[in-house]
Amino acid sequence: MPLGPLRPSPLVEQAADRLRDRIAAGHWPVGSKLPGETTLAKELGVGRSTVREALRALAGAGLVRPRHGAGVFVIATEPAEDWPTRLGRAAVTDVYEVRMGVEVQAARLAARRRTPEDVTALRTALEGRRAAAGGDDAGFVDADIALHTAVVAAAHNPVLSDLFAEFAPVLREGLVTLLDLTGLREQHPDTGDDSHEALVRAITDKDAEGAASVLLGELEGTLELLRGNS
């Protein structure tokens, strides 16, 4: 069945969509070589430059891969999901397990690298968390994440900061739900204050292993609660 000519609208997007549909339908199986640009352009009723841009879009989506001197080959039938999308679909417990690895290392590095400005930011965030204890769960979680963000920032590793920023929306949703389900703050509105104070103190004192240990214990406790309510 021929691909058929396209309507006069964003031709690159149309061409990419048409080729993506054919790949998803198995017309070109994984490992197969696509027809040349000239053939595709003729079938689609567009210029070769449009086909070239459409193939570039498919390559960016992880569907095809050009091989120098050999052509363009199908490598997947479904687009690769970006990282935020995958995190959004993931179970909060899975995200939390990865968070532990990222943030415990960040706390260790923060204790070694923190500056006086970092210490000020950590203490301000700790006070913000305490002030938020008088409000609702969502505000408290926001203040809690702000403190943890300050810990990661004090590590002075932009990769760790970027990773934590990607986790934050999923963590926020999971933690707000957890507080709602468990009623943890009904008896202790500032739940976890002691451990967070100890974390800030360890980083301030440049106690790397102490900071890592305090944070690991706090995160493990929360993870167990998440597992029990998932």
Backbone bond lengths (Angstrom), bond angles and torsions (degrees), N, CA, C in turn:
res aa  C-N    CA-C-N  psi(-1)  N-CA   C-N-CA  omega(-1)  CA-C   N-CA-C  phi
1 M - - - 1.473 - - 1.521 109.26 -
2 P 1.344 119.52 124.42 1.463 121.53 -179.39 1.514 111.13 -66.67
3 L 1.330 115.23 155.38 1.457 119.69 -179.47 1.522 111.70 -68.63
4 G 1.332 118.38 -36.22 1.454 121.68 178.63 1.511 112.35 88.94
5 P 1.319 117.34 146.51 1.466 121.32 -179.10 1.521 111.64 -68.31
6 L 1.321 115.35 159.91 1.459 121.20 -176.35 1.523 111.20 -102.15
7 R 1.334 114.41 158.09 1.454 120.43 175.28 1.524 109.35 -77.93
8 P 1.341 117.63 154.79 1.461 120.21 179.87 1.527 111.63 -75.57
9 S 1.322 117.91 84.30 1.456 124.80 174.35 1.517 105.95 -142.63
10 P 1.323 121.16 -160.82 1.465 119.28 -179.23 1.532 110.61 -57.92
11 L 1.319 115.93 97.72 1.464 120.40 -169.55 1.522 113.01 -66.03
12 V 1.315 117.26 -37.84 1.464 118.81 -179.07 1.527 110.04 -62.42
13 E 1.336 116.66 -45.08 1.463 120.00 179.78 1.522 110.96 -63.43
14 Q 1.338 116.19 -41.76 1.464 119.43 179.01 1.528 111.20 -63.57
15 A 1.317 114.94 -44.31 1.461 119.01 -179.79 1.526 110.44 -62.39
16 A 1.336 116.81 -44.52 1.457 120.41 179.40 1.523 110.91 -62.44
17 D 1.343 116.50 -42.47 1.464 120.09 179.23 1.529 111.31 -62.89
18 R 1.341 115.86 -43.07 1.459 118.94 -178.78 1.529 111.48 -64.65
19 L 1.313 116.25 -42.66 1.468 120.00 179.07 1.530 110.71 -68.29
20 R 1.327 115.85 -37.95 1.475 119.59 178.61 1.523 110.73 -62.93
21 D 1.321 116.83 -40.68 1.465 120.68 179.12 1.531 110.90 -62.93
22 R 1.313 116.35 -41.23 1.462 119.37 -179.52 1.526 111.25 -67.23
23 I 1.322 116.19 -37.43 1.466 119.73 177.78 1.525 110.10 -66.62
24 A 1.336 116.68 -44.86 1.467 120.88 -179.94 1.521 111.38 -62.31
25 A 1.325 116.92 -33.08 1.468 120.93 -179.43 1.521 112.58 -78.75
26 G 1.326 116.84 -5.26 1.463 119.76 178.15 1.516 114.16 86.86
27 H 1.335 117.13 9.97 1.469 119.55 179.67 1.528 109.92 -61.49
28 W 1.343 115.27 -38.40 1.462 121.19 173.09 1.530 106.68 -118.91
29 P 1.315 118.69 100.87 1.468 121.38 -176.96 1.530 112.07 -66.23
30 V 1.312 114.86 162.63 1.457 120.40 175.67 1.535 108.79 -57.26
31 G 1.315 114.88 131.96 1.452 120.73 -178.80 1.508 114.17 96.96
32 S 1.334 116.73 -14.38 1.462 119.39 -178.12 1.527 110.55 -84.70
33 K 1.305 114.13 158.59 1.455 121.16 179.34 1.514 109.92 -95.18
34 L 1.334 116.25 134.09 1.458 120.34 177.04 1.534 110.07 -72.93
35 P 1.329 116.75 155.44 1.461 119.37 172.06 1.528 110.01 -58.79
36 G 1.312 116.91 159.78 1.452 120.98 179.83 1.512 112.95 -66.85
37 E 1.328 115.96 165.09 1.457 121.39 -178.25 1.524 112.14 -57.27
38 T 1.321 116.02 -40.89 1.461 119.55 -178.52 1.524 111.30 -62.66
39 T 1.337 116.60 -43.63 1.465 121.14 179.43 1.514 110.85 -64.71
40 L 1.329 116.80 -46.29 1.467 119.96 -179.85 1.519 111.21 -64.34
41 A 1.323 116.78 -40.25 1.457 120.24 179.64 1.523 111.13 -61.78
42 K 1.324 116.53 -40.61 1.460 120.68 179.90 1.516 110.93 -65.88
43 E 1.332 117.12 -43.81 1.472 120.73 -178.92 1.525 111.64 -66.82
44 L 1.323 116.38 -36.70 1.461 120.41 -177.46 1.527 112.35 -86.13
45 G 1.311 116.68 -15.29 1.454 119.40 -179.50 1.509 113.34 74.46
46 V 1.331 116.69 34.19 1.464 121.33 -179.74 1.524 108.79 -132.18
47 G 1.322 115.20 176.05 1.452 119.71 177.29 1.519 112.35 -81.16
48 R 1.322 115.36 163.27 1.466 120.11 179.67 1.531 111.87 -62.70
49 S 1.337 116.68 -32.62 1.467 118.87 179.98 1.529 110.91 -64.47
50 T 1.335 116.55 -35.62 1.473 120.24 177.40 1.516 110.24 -66.05
51 V 1.327 116.79 -44.15 1.459 120.63 177.70 1.524 110.19 -61.38
52 R 1.330 116.27 -41.11 1.464 120.05 -178.93 1.523 110.86 -61.17
53 E 1.343 116.59 -43.46 1.463 120.08 178.66 1.524 111.24 -67.35
54 A 1.320 117.53 -37.60 1.468 120.97 178.45 1.520 110.23 -63.92
55 L 1.322 116.85 -41.66 1.468 120.29 178.63 1.523 110.85 -66.35
56 R 1.330 115.86 -35.03 1.465 118.71 177.02 1.530 110.20 -64.37
57 A 1.340 116.82 -39.07 1.468 120.21 177.80 1.524 111.10 -64.72
58 L 1.326 116.67 -39.88 1.465 120.34 178.51 1.525 110.89 -66.76
59 A 1.322 116.13 -36.65 1.468 119.11 176.81 1.520 110.24 -64.67
60 G 1.345 116.58 -39.87 1.457 120.02 177.76 1.515 113.08 -64.42
61 A 1.331 115.94 -28.34 1.468 120.87 178.04 1.520 112.36 -84.29
62 G 1.334 116.84 -1.37 1.456 120.22 178.15 1.506 114.87 80.29
63 L 1.339 117.02 20.53 1.470 120.18 -178.96 1.521 112.68 -94.24
64 V 1.310 117.60 -35.18 1.458 121.04 -178.08 1.524 109.38 -132.74
65 R 1.339 113.82 162.49 1.465 119.07 177.28 1.526 108.50 -143.06
66 P 1.321 116.91 125.17 1.466 118.68 176.68 1.522 110.68 -76.47
67 R 1.307 116.17 142.31 1.467 122.19 174.28 1.512 107.86 -118.27
68 H 1.305 115.68 121.79 1.459 120.83 -173.48 1.522 111.17 -55.17
69 G 1.307 114.80 122.48 1.450 120.72 177.46 1.507 114.85 79.44
70 A 1.341 117.63 -2.69 1.466 119.88 -176.72 1.521 112.58 -116.97
71 G 1.330 118.13 -28.11 1.448 120.97 -178.41 1.514 112.68 123.61
72 V 1.326 116.19 -164.99 1.468 122.67 -178.96 1.519 108.42 -112.37
73 F 1.344 116.19 129.24 1.458 121.26 -174.13 1.526 110.70 -119.86
74 V 1.326 115.35 145.91 1.458 121.63 177.65 1.529 109.29 -76.79
75 I 1.336 116.73 129.33 1.465 120.11 179.35 1.529 112.52 -118.52
76 A 1.340 117.88 -9.74 1.472 121.51 178.03 1.517 108.34 -161.04
77 T 1.329 115.81 156.02 1.470 120.06 178.85 1.517 112.66 -101.94
78 E 1.326 117.54 -9.39 1.455 121.38 177.22 1.515 109.13 -129.85
79 P 1.333 117.67 144.13 1.467 120.16 -179.42 1.520 111.82 -61.45
80 A 1.314 115.91 144.86 1.461 120.57 175.37 1.529 108.97 -71.68
81 E 1.314 116.87 132.90 1.460 120.76 178.47 1.516 110.22 -76.31
82 D 1.331 115.96 142.50 1.449 118.05 175.07 1.534 109.28 -75.15
83 W 1.311 114.78 167.56 1.468 120.78 -173.53 1.529 112.47 -62.15
84 P 1.324 120.15 -46.51 1.475 118.92 178.64 1.522 113.14 -59.45
85 T 1.345 116.40 -37.20 1.463 119.51 179.12 1.517 111.01 -64.95
86 R 1.327 116.61 -43.71 1.470 120.37 178.93 1.522 110.90 -63.52
87 L 1.330 117.16 -41.18 1.455 119.85 178.18 1.530 110.96 -63.62
88 G 1.323 115.69 -38.91 1.455 119.62 -179.79 1.519 112.87 -63.60
89 R 1.335 117.46 -28.12 1.467 121.39 179.55 1.516 112.23 -89.25
90 A 1.324 116.82 -16.32 1.464 120.31 -173.34 1.527 111.87 -74.35
91 A 1.326 115.59 153.10 1.469 120.86 173.36 1.521 108.52 -67.17
92 V 1.329 116.52 140.83 1.457 119.53 -176.66 1.531 110.70 -62.60
93 T 1.338 117.79 -29.46 1.461 119.22 177.59 1.525 111.23 -66.27
94 D 1.334 117.42 -37.52 1.464 120.21 177.71 1.528 110.32 -65.48
95 V 1.328 115.85 -43.03 1.458 119.88 178.32 1.527 110.03 -63.25
96 Y 1.321 116.12 -39.48 1.458 120.33 -178.21 1.528 111.38 -65.05
97 E 1.328 116.97 -38.16 1.460 119.79 178.44 1.528 110.92 -61.07
98 V 1.327 116.21 -40.63 1.458 119.83 177.85 1.527 110.23 -71.02
99 R 1.318 115.57 -38.32 1.468 119.73 177.44 1.526 110.33 -56.01
100 M 1.317 116.79 -41.18 1.457 120.01 -178.09 1.525 111.00 -58.53
101 G 1.334 115.80 -45.25 1.460 118.75 -179.93 1.514 111.86 -63.29
102 V 1.322 116.33 -42.21 1.465 120.94 -178.84 1.525 110.98 -67.23
103 E 1.334 115.83 -49.41 1.454 118.44 -169.99 1.526 113.70 -79.00
104 V 1.319 117.49 -31.74 1.466 118.83 176.86 1.528 109.89 -64.59
105 Q 1.328 116.91 -41.58 1.460 119.50 175.83 1.518 110.79 -65.61
106 A 1.338 116.73 -38.24 1.462 120.27 178.12 1.533 110.70 -61.75
107 A 1.332 117.55 -40.82 1.463 120.78 179.24 1.530 110.84 -64.13
108 R 1.309 115.51 -39.32 1.468 120.28 178.11 1.531 110.34 -62.14
109 L 1.325 115.76 -46.67 1.468 120.20 179.75 1.523 111.20 -68.53
110 A 1.328 116.67 -36.36 1.466 120.32 -179.98 1.525 110.72 -60.59
111 A 1.330 116.48 -40.89 1.464 119.76 179.76 1.526 111.49 -64.77
112 R 1.308 116.80 -30.31 1.472 120.67 -179.77 1.524 112.56 -82.82
113 R 1.338 116.44 -29.64 1.463 120.19 -169.47 1.517 114.92 -113.76
114 R 1.306 117.56 -4.55 1.469 119.44 -170.65 1.532 110.13 -60.25
115 T 1.330 113.43 146.72 1.454 121.86 176.69 1.524 108.81 -106.60
116 P 1.330 117.89 168.31 1.466 118.47 175.04 1.527 112.42 -56.54
117 E 1.328 116.77 -35.62 1.462 120.41 177.80 1.525 111.55 -65.16
118 D 1.327 116.27 -37.19 1.469 120.34 176.89 1.524 110.65 -63.56
119 V 1.322 116.06 -42.62 1.467 119.98 179.75 1.529 109.87 -60.63
120 T 1.331 116.26 -43.13 1.464 119.92 178.02 1.528 110.99 -61.24
121 A 1.342 115.84 -43.42 1.469 119.73 179.62 1.525 111.41 -64.19
122 L 1.325 117.46 -38.63 1.464 121.16 178.99 1.526 111.28 -65.82
123 R 1.305 116.47 -44.26 1.464 119.52 -179.73 1.530 111.35 -66.91
124 T 1.332 115.97 -37.67 1.464 119.89 176.51 1.524 110.48 -63.39
125 A 1.338 116.20 -42.87 1.467 120.49 179.59 1.524 111.35 -66.22
126 L 1.330 116.59 -37.01 1.468 119.94 177.54 1.525 110.24 -64.16
127 E 1.313 116.58 -42.85 1.471 119.71 177.34 1.524 110.87 -65.76
128 G 1.329 116.55 -35.29 1.457 120.05 176.63 1.517 111.63 -64.18
129 R 1.332 116.04 -38.28 1.470 120.10 177.47 1.526 110.36 -64.83
130 R 1.327 116.23 -40.59 1.460 119.87 179.26 1.529 111.17 -66.63
131 A 1.323 115.92 -39.86 1.462 119.27 179.40 1.525 111.19 -65.59
132 A 1.335 115.53 -33.88 1.467 119.89 -178.52 1.522 112.44 -73.43
133 A 1.333 117.02 -12.92 1.466 120.20 -179.98 1.526 111.45 -60.75
134 G 1.313 117.50 -23.10 1.458 120.13 179.97 1.516 113.74 -84.63
135 G 1.330 116.74 -2.15 1.455 119.95 -177.88 1.515 113.03 -107.08
136 D 1.330 115.51 -159.26 1.464 119.35 -177.19 1.523 111.43 -82.10
137 D 1.333 115.35 173.50 1.462 120.52 -175.69 1.522 112.11 -62.86
138 A 1.328 117.31 -40.73 1.460 120.06 -177.50 1.525 110.94 -62.95
139 G 1.320 117.03 -43.42 1.455 120.47 178.45 1.512 112.01 -65.43
140 F 1.331 116.35 -37.47 1.460 120.16 178.96 1.526 110.57 -66.35
141 V 1.316 116.72 -42.71 1.461 120.30 178.65 1.529 110.24 -63.56
142 D 1.323 117.39 -40.53 1.467 120.15 177.82 1.526 110.69 -59.84
143 A 1.325 116.33 -42.56 1.463 120.10 179.58 1.529 111.24 -68.35
144 D 1.322 116.22 -36.52 1.458 120.73 177.33 1.527 110.56 -63.43
145 I 1.341 116.56 -46.53 1.457 120.52 179.72 1.530 110.61 -65.41
146 A 1.321 117.29 -33.83 1.470 120.43 177.09 1.521 111.02 -61.98
147 L 1.329 117.07 -38.90 1.462 120.32 177.47 1.523 110.55 -66.12
148 H 1.318 116.63 -45.07 1.462 119.67 179.85 1.535 111.04 -66.13
149 T 1.323 116.28 -32.46 1.461 119.85 175.98 1.527 110.11 -64.82
150 A 1.330 116.54 -38.01 1.464 120.51 177.95 1.524 111.25 -65.88
151 V 1.323 116.62 -35.62 1.469 120.52 176.43 1.529 109.87 -62.49
152 V 1.322 115.83 -48.08 1.466 120.19 -179.06 1.526 110.21 -64.26
153 A 1.316 117.36 -40.04 1.466 120.57 179.57 1.522 111.45 -61.84
154 A 1.333 116.61 -34.19 1.460 120.95 -179.27 1.522 112.68 -69.58
155 A 1.323 116.97 -13.84 1.467 120.65 176.27 1.521 111.42 -74.66
156 H 1.331 116.91 -19.03 1.468 122.50 178.85 1.528 111.99 55.20
157 N 1.328 114.10 45.05 1.460 121.36 174.91 1.524 106.67 -128.34
158 P 1.337 117.78 106.51 1.469 119.31 -174.70 1.524 113.88 -62.90
159 V 1.319 118.16 -26.85 1.468 120.01 178.59 1.528 109.92 -67.76
160 L 1.333 117.08 -44.68 1.461 120.71 176.92 1.529 110.62 -61.75
161 S 1.319 116.75 -41.40 1.470 119.98 179.21 1.518 111.22 -62.97
162 D 1.333 116.59 -42.51 1.467 120.07 179.49 1.525 111.20 -65.16
163 L 1.336 116.93 -41.83 1.462 120.40 179.07 1.526 110.84 -61.76
164 F 1.324 116.01 -45.67 1.465 118.68 -178.49 1.527 110.85 -65.09
165 A 1.328 116.81 -37.00 1.460 119.90 178.20 1.528 111.27 -62.43
166 E 1.350 116.83 -34.39 1.463 120.18 177.56 1.528 110.76 -69.34
167 F 1.334 116.89 -36.44 1.460 120.72 -178.63 1.530 112.53 -72.87
168 A 1.328 116.49 -30.45 1.465 120.93 -167.67 1.530 115.08 -52.42
169 P 1.346 120.21 -46.21 1.470 118.16 -178.88 1.526 113.90 -61.52
170 V 1.356 116.63 -39.83 1.468 119.95 178.87 1.518 110.18 -68.42
171 L 1.331 116.33 -41.07 1.457 120.10 179.06 1.523 110.74 -62.64
172 R 1.318 116.33 -42.24 1.464 120.04 -178.83 1.520 110.78 -59.38
173 E 1.320 115.92 -47.90 1.460 119.94 -178.99 1.527 111.25 -61.13
174 G 1.338 115.63 -44.96 1.457 119.46 -179.06 1.518 113.11 -65.27
175 L 1.331 116.90 -38.99 1.458 120.15 -177.72 1.531 111.76 -73.19
176 V 1.323 116.59 -38.39 1.469 118.67 176.42 1.526 110.08 -61.79
177 T 1.326 115.94 -42.93 1.468 119.86 178.43 1.521 110.83 -63.86
178 L 1.340 116.73 -41.57 1.460 120.86 179.89 1.524 111.13 -60.04
179 L 1.313 117.36 -46.42 1.461 120.30 -179.61 1.524 111.23 -63.48
180 D 1.321 115.51 -36.86 1.459 119.38 178.89 1.526 111.34 -66.24
181 L 1.337 116.71 -40.56 1.459 120.80 -177.01 1.524 112.76 -74.19
182 T 1.325 116.09 -37.28 1.466 119.27 -173.05 1.523 113.68 -94.99
183 G 1.330 117.65 -20.75 1.460 119.47 -176.43 1.516 112.76 63.99
184 L 1.336 117.11 28.89 1.467 121.36 -176.77 1.525 113.06 -54.99
185 R 1.310 116.36 -34.57 1.458 119.12 -173.18 1.527 112.87 -88.19
186 E 1.314 117.37 -0.94 1.454 118.89 179.97 1.528 111.01 -65.65
187 Q 1.329 116.45 -40.27 1.463 120.92 178.01 1.530 111.81 -92.87
188 H 1.332 115.93 -31.91 1.473 120.56 -177.22 1.526 108.95 -132.23
189 P 1.327 117.17 86.99 1.468 120.82 -176.90 1.521 113.47 -58.17
190 D 1.335 116.94 -28.73 1.458 121.14 -179.74 1.528 110.91 -104.31
191 T 1.334 116.18 37.27 1.456 121.21 -176.33 1.529 112.04 -46.27
192 G 1.330 115.74 134.28 1.461 120.88 -179.81 1.512 114.55 84.32
193 D 1.327 117.98 7.68 1.471 119.70 -176.73 1.519 111.69 -62.12
194 D 1.331 117.83 -41.95 1.464 120.74 -177.93 1.523 111.39 -60.57
195 S 1.327 116.74 -45.78 1.463 119.63 -177.76 1.527 111.00 -68.40
196 H 1.325 117.27 -35.68 1.462 119.01 179.45 1.531 111.25 -71.33
197 E 1.323 116.59 -36.03 1.463 119.84 175.34 1.529 109.55 -64.28
198 A 1.344 116.41 -42.02 1.467 120.08 179.19 1.524 110.98 -64.42
199 L 1.321 117.02 -36.04 1.465 120.99 178.56 1.525 110.55 -64.46
200 V 1.312 116.75 -47.35 1.466 120.36 179.08 1.526 110.43 -62.62
201 R 1.310 116.71 -40.40 1.464 120.41 -179.92 1.534 110.90 -64.32
202 A 1.339 116.72 -42.79 1.465 119.80 -179.41 1.525 110.90 -64.06
203 I 1.311 117.20 -41.62 1.470 119.56 178.81 1.523 109.88 -66.48
204 T 1.325 116.48 -42.16 1.464 120.34 178.18 1.519 111.03 -59.64
205 D 1.341 116.71 -39.69 1.469 121.97 -178.74 1.527 112.87 -82.55
206 K 1.334 117.09 2.27 1.472 122.69 -178.63 1.530 112.21 60.40
207 D 1.320 114.87 35.54 1.468 121.72 176.95 1.528 108.36 -95.27
208 A 1.327 116.36 88.19 1.463 120.91 -172.85 1.523 112.72 -62.08
209 E 1.322 116.55 -48.69 1.463 118.79 -177.53 1.517 111.67 -71.44
210 G 1.324 116.54 -31.80 1.455 119.40 175.54 1.521 111.40 -65.27
211 A 1.332 116.80 -42.89 1.462 120.78 178.62 1.519 110.62 -62.76
212 A 1.337 116.11 -44.07 1.469 120.01 179.80 1.519 110.85 -63.16
213 S 1.338 116.76 -41.58 1.463 121.09 -177.86 1.526 111.65 -66.28
214 V 1.331 116.55 -44.66 1.465 120.52 179.72 1.521 110.48 -61.43
215 L 1.326 116.23 -45.89 1.463 119.39 -177.23 1.519 111.46 -68.91
216 L 1.318 116.63 -39.23 1.461 119.36 178.53 1.520 110.63 -60.53
217 G 1.331 117.01 -44.72 1.460 120.33 179.36 1.517 111.95 -61.82
218 E 1.328 116.29 -41.57 1.471 119.98 -179.12 1.522 111.06 -66.82
219 L 1.323 116.99 -44.28 1.462 120.58 -179.01 1.524 111.85 -69.34
220 E 1.321 117.72 -36.93 1.465 120.09 177.90 1.530 110.63 -63.03
221 G 1.327 116.81 -39.60 1.461 119.90 178.30 1.515 111.98 -63.42
222 T 1.323 116.24 -42.00 1.473 119.79 178.32 1.513 110.84 -67.37
223 L 1.326 116.92 -39.41 1.469 119.84 179.04 1.521 111.61 -61.41
224 E 1.315 117.60 -39.50 1.459 120.40 177.98 1.531 111.21 -63.53
225 L 1.321 116.39 -38.17 1.464 119.79 176.76 1.523 110.65 -65.96
226 L 1.326 116.29 -41.29 1.465 120.08 178.62 1.522 111.33 -62.18
227 R 1.319 116.38 -42.26 1.465 120.40 179.08 1.526 110.76 -64.85
228 G 1.308 116.15 -37.45 1.450 118.86 -179.05 1.502 113.74 -72.40
229 N 1.328 116.86 -16.67 1.467 119.91 -178.57 1.518 112.77 -117.91
230 S 1.348 116.28 14.44 1.473 118.90 -179.94 1.516 110.73 -90.86
